[in-house]
Amino acid sequence: MHGDLETDHDVLVTLHRFTLATAEQLHQLHGGAAGIKQTQKRLTRLYADGLAEFVTLPQAGRAKAWHLTAQGAAVAATFPEARRAEAQTLDGEQFAVRHGREHLLDVGRIHAAFVADARERGEDCGPLDLLPARALPTGEGGGVYRPTAELAYTAGTGEERRRLRAFVERHRPGVGAEETAAQLAACARVWEQAGPDGRGRAWERRWRAFPRLLVVLVGTAAAGVRGAVADLRLAAEENPAVTEMLAAVPAGAARIEDLVQRGPSAPIWHPLSGTGGRACGWTEL
């Protein structure tokens, strides 16, 4: 591997984490002040070195989505930032087929939106501050909660900085209602899991505050947001543990288009608690 080793390293780690990403997404995360052509040249070099390959997406414009080759995955796996407890055994394209290319690319869109917003606000959310599909034990017979992604973010500036975390769920209203309800229930099991000797909560040994819950709506028209949020609230009300969690944990839902176009700090998040409330930025939930 030759060229800009540090940046190539970062791109390889990102592809290892996300499995699939477009040149635009990688440029938003790693491009810096350079034009997107520099990112495209970098990907072409990784392709020539046998470390990355691409698939052509069926959407208009025939954009390319990049993934690691077996050789690229082996190189990336040697980097500490790429090591994960649940190692992926499938190559990038196989993993994309199993989980859906749209799902994987949406994870990149969500992350890029948070990174861009943090840079604009002088806050901190870096290219490696989102971890897709991390498995968290629920304490019930070896069960796990595996959110779409887990986000780390440093909000504020100067002495007012604070570390925030959030679980991100990708939700397609109607199609994935039951799946999302099951995810909320699994998250609630993590939240209510008792600590050692039944004292406190187990999560308190991991985080100072339980992560926010951000549900990103895909395939939802602007006019359908209120209905989608109402359906999520109904699903929460069916499970007492979820209702209890949402009364204590900041949670909200927003369309992915609004997230990408306006940024996560814009008033696009609709609270999921039973009391509801006005749309707000994600840190204000």
N, C-alpha and C positions, 0 to 999 in steps of 0.2 A: 504494500500500500504506500503510495507516495502522495505528494501534494501537501495540503494543509492537514497535518495529522490530527491536530486537536479537534478541528471541526469535523473531519471525517469520523473521528471517534464518537463525537456527540450524535451525529446522524445515525451511525450504526447502533448506538444504544437506544435511540428513539425508535428505530425500526424494530429492534428486538423487543421493546416494551409494547409498542402499538400493533405490531405484526404487519400493518399496511398503512401507508400514508402517501398523499400526493406531494408533488414537488412544491406546490403552493403552501401546504401545511408545514412542510419541513423548512421552507424559507421563512415563514412567519415565526418559527421557533428558533432557527439558527442563522438566518441570513444576515442579521445585523443591518448595516447601512448599505451593503452591496445590493445590486439588482438581482432579480430572480434568475437571470441568465447564469449568474455565478453558481447558484444552487443547482440549476439544471446541469451545468458543466461538471459539478462535483458528483452528481448522481451518475452521469455518463462515465466518469472516471471509475466510480465504484463498480459500475456494470462491466467496464473493460477489465477490471481487476478480478472479476468473478465473485464479487462480494454481494451484489444486489441485482435483482431482476425486476421486471415490471409486467403488469397486466394492463390491457387497454380497457377502460371502462366503457360501458355501453351508452352512457349519457351523451348528449350533444357536445361536440368538441373533441370527443375521443381522448379525454385526458388519461394520463398514465397514473397508476397507483403502484408504488414501489414496495418491495419486500425483500428480505434477506435470502440469499441462497444458503445451502447447507454450509458452505465454506464461510460465508458472512456470519451466519449464526454461531459457528464455532469460534470465530474471531471475537465477536461481540461477547460471547459467554465468558471470555477471559477478563473482561472489564468488571471491576467490583460493582459499578452502578447497574449492571445488567443482571446480576445474580438475584434470583428469586427462589423462594422456598418451593413453589410449585413450578418446576421447570417445564417448558413447553417441549413436547416430543415431536410435534408436527412441524413441517416447514411452513413458512409464511403463507403460501398459497393454499395449502391444505387447511390451515387454521382459519383462513378467511372463508373458505367454502363452508366449514362447519359452523362458524359463528355469524356469517353473513358479512359481505364486504361493506354494505351500507352501515351496519352497526360499527364496524371497526373504523371506518372513515369518520363517522360521527364523533367517536371518541377523540379523534385528532382535532376536529372542528371545535369541540367543546374546550379542549385544552388550549388551543391557539387563542380562543376568545378570552380566556382568563389571563394568559400571558400578555396579550396585547393590551388589555385593560390595565393590568398592573404596571406595565411600562409607562402608559400614558399618565397614570396617577402618581408615579414615583414610588410605587409599592413593589413588592417582591413576590413574583411567581415565576419560577424558571422552567426551562424546557424539560426538566426531570422531576418536577413537583407534582406530577399526576401519575398515579400507578394504576393501570387497568386491572380489573378482575382480581384484586387481592382477596385471598381466602381468610376469613376471620372466624374462629371457633365460636359456636353458639352455646357450648356447654351441654348440649342435649344429644347424647348418644353419638358423639363425634360429628354432629352436624356443623355446617359452616354457613356463613353469610358471605356471599361474593358479589359486592356491588359492581356496577358497570365500571366505576373507577373511584379511587380515593384521592382527594385533592389536599395539598398543603399550600397555605397562602399566608404571607405576612402583610397585614393591613396597617395603614397609618404611616406616619413618617416621624423621624426624630425620636424623642422619648415616648411618643404615643404609640409606638409600634406594638402590635399584638399578633400572635400566631393563631391562625384559624385553620380548621380542618373541615372537610365536608365529604360525605358520601354522595356520589353522583349516580342517578339511575336514569337510564334511557327508556322512555315510555311511549308506546304507540297506542293512543286511545282506541278502545274497541278491540283491536287485534290482540293486544298484550295485557288486557285488564287483569286477568287472573294471575299472570306471571308477575306483574308489578305488585299485586296484593300479596303474593307469596314472598316477594323480596322485602316488602314492608314488614311482614310478620317475622322474617328471619332477622332483620335489623332490630326489631323490638326484642328478640331473644338475646341478642348481644347486649342491648341496653339494660335489660332487666336481670342479666346473669349475676348471681350473687358472688361476692368476693370470698376470699379465704375465710373459713370458719363461719360463713354466712354473714360476714360484716361488710357493709357497704356494697358497692358494685364492682364487678371484676374489671370493667373498663377504666376505672379510676386509677388502676396501676399502669395504664398505657397512655391516657390523655388527661389533661387538666380539665377539659370540658368535652362532653360527647360531641362528635362531629355533627355539623349541620347536615340536613338531608335535602338534596337538590334534585328534583325530578325534571328532566328535560323532555319536553313533548316534541315528538317528531310526527310529520304527516298531519299536522293540525293547522287548520285555517285560523286566522286571527279571530274570526267570529265564533270559533269553537272552543276557545280557551276556557271560558267560564264553565261550559258544560263538562269539559275534561277535568277541571279542578273539582267540580261538584262530584263527579264520579269517583275521583280519588278519595275525597272526604267520606263518601258513602262506604267505599271499600275499607277505609280505616275504622269506621264506626262498627263494622262487623266483627272486629277483633279488639277486645278490651285492652290487650297489651299494646297494640298499635295506638289506640286512642290515648292511653296513658303516656306513651312515649312522645306523641306529637304535642301533648299539653306541656311538655318540659323541654323538648328539643326543637330549635328553630328549623322549620321545614317549609319549602315552597316549590312551586312548579312554574316553568316558563317555556315558551316555544323556542326551539333551537334557532329559528330565523331571527327572533328578537335578540337572543343571546349573541349571535354572530354579528348582527348589524349594529346593535346598540351597546353591547357590552354587559357583563354581569352586574356592574354597579348601577345600571339604569333601573328605573322602577318597572321591572318586567316580571318580578317574582310574585306569584299569588300565594299567600300563606295557606298551609294545609291544615292548620289547627281548626278545631270546631268553631271557634269564634270568627275565623276568617280575618278580614281586614283589607286595607288598600294594598295595591301592588307596590313593591318597594325594591330597593337594591338587596342583593343577597346577604350583605353583612348586617342589614337592618331587620331581617326576619325575626 
